[in-house]
Amino acid sequence: MTAPNELRLLPWSGPEGKPCYLSTDDSEGYMSRLADSVEAAQLGMAADLLEQASNKLDDQDTGPEDLRRLARELTGALQDVLRVATSRGDLLAVSDPHCP
């Protein structure tokens, strides 16, 4: 089993929005692969949303409701991307102890 400082932050929340962590020595195990897949999907959706946002912001006919919806969707995507970045940063720090 992994040491406590080697837990992986998963790309989803548990009950009450609390973070979920994975403790395993198998980076190719089912849960690790599932987490990798979810992270990839979240990053892909964020990229698509960013492109949509650019188009909507360039469109003079975009109304306030559309902009509020866009802001909500961007906020959710940013939360997902931040969780992925945090998780991957933690994994890098564990794999390279010289990394600050």
HELIX and SHEET records of a PDB file:
HELIX    1   1 PRO A    4  GLU A    6  5                                   3    
HELIX    2   2 PRO A   15  GLY A   17  5                                   3    
HELIX    3   3 TYR A   30  ASP A   58  1                                  29    
HELIX    4   4 PRO A   64  SER A   95  1                                  32    
SHEET    1   A 2 ARG A   8  SER A  13  0                                        
SHEET    2   A 2 PRO A  19  LEU A  22 -1                                        
END                                                                             
